[in-house]
Amino acid sequence: MAPPTREANKAAFAHLMRNVWGETDDSLVVKTLTYNNCTTRVENLVSLSDNEIDAFKYRDGTVEKTAPTAQIKGLLRRWRAYLAFRAASGEPLY
């Protein structure tokens, strides 16, 4: 299977943020993941360590700020659990 295109990865990220997690394009979660270059491969989100997430920043206008890491960690924990559930049930997402 060929790797997904950049457009497909962008669409998958947008789908996850909007339809699965209910985030808007201007939410702190989306701003943070975008600012930290986490939008290229959705499957890479599950491999982020707590230390990597703790180092996240986002840009608010011209000011760089510390990201809401507890919220992001919670979302990623639930995402990992869902992926594990799908894999265990024989219906992996990827």
Residue pairs with C-beta under 8 A, 6 or more apart in sequence:
4 12
4 41
6 40
9 39
9 40
9 41
9 42
10 39
12 42
13 33
13 39
13 40
13 42
16 42
16 45
16 79
17 23
17 25
17 27
17 29
17 30
17 33
18 24
18 25
21 29
21 75
23 29
23 30
24 30
28 58
28 67
28 68
28 71
29 68
29 71
29 72
29 75
31 58
31 59
31 60
32 56
32 57
32 58
32 67
32 68
32 72
33 39
33 45
33 72
35 56
35 57
35 58
35 59
35 67
36 56
36 57
36 58
36 67
38 44
38 45
38 48
43 94
45 76
45 79
46 76
46 79
46 80
46 83
48 76
50 73
53 67
53 69
53 72
53 73
53 76
54 69
56 66
56 67
56 69
56 72
57 64
57 65
57 66
57 67
58 64
58 65
58 67
59 65
83 92
83 93
86 92
86 93
